[in-house]
């Protein structure tokens, strides 16, 4: 009987020890951090899908970006892609629409 009680006690202690131990999590972002690129739009309305019209700027320039009131829908974006100073894609709301928040765009500034 004592053998069974000591075995049962060992199982209970082991169960309690593992019940309060958190599993180790691996965050993939730690291994593959995303780089943020900042762009301002230099085109006119309807050209938001032309990647050459999005010009790379600094984070400070993006923070101080002043969107013109006029016909420009997209003014500035934060994006995780870059190809020779331009984003590789900018998700838009419909054909010729304004930029929307959808990967790879992580933030945006639209006209006033």
KAKALIN-V41387 format. One record per pair of residues at least 6 apart in sequence whose C-alpha atoms are under 6 Angstrom apart, sorted by the first residue. I is the first residue (numbers start at 1). J is the second residue. D is the distance in Angstrom with one decimal. If there is no record, write none. Layout:
i = <I:I>
j = <J:J>
d = <D:D>
//
This chain:
i = <35:36:36:37:37:37:38:38:38:38:39:39:39:39:39:39:40:40:40:40:41:41:41:41:42:43:44:45:45:46:54:55:56:67:67:69:69:73:73:73:74:74:74:75:75:76:76:77:77:78:78:78:79:79:79:80:81:81:82:91:91:92:92:92>
j = <80:79:80:78:79:80:56:57:77:78:54:55:56:57:76:77:54:55:75:76:53:54:75:76:53:53:72:71:72:96:86:86:85:75:111:111:112:98:110:111:98:99:110:109:110:108:109:107:108:105:106:107:104:105:106:104:87:88:88:99:100:98:99:100>
d = <5.7:5.7:4.9:5.7:5.3:5.9:5.6:5.4:6.0:4.7:5.7:5.1:4.3:5.3:5.5:5.4:5.5:5.4:5.7:4.2:5.8:4.6:5.1:5.9:5.2:5.2:5.5:5.7:4.8:4.4:5.7:5.7:5.1:5.6:5.3:5.9:5.5:5.1:5.8:5.5:5.4:5.9:4.8:5.5:5.1:5.6:4.9:5.7:4.1:5.8:5.5:5.0:5.4:4.3:5.7:5.3:5.3:5.8:6.0:5.7:5.8:5.4:4.4:5.5>
//
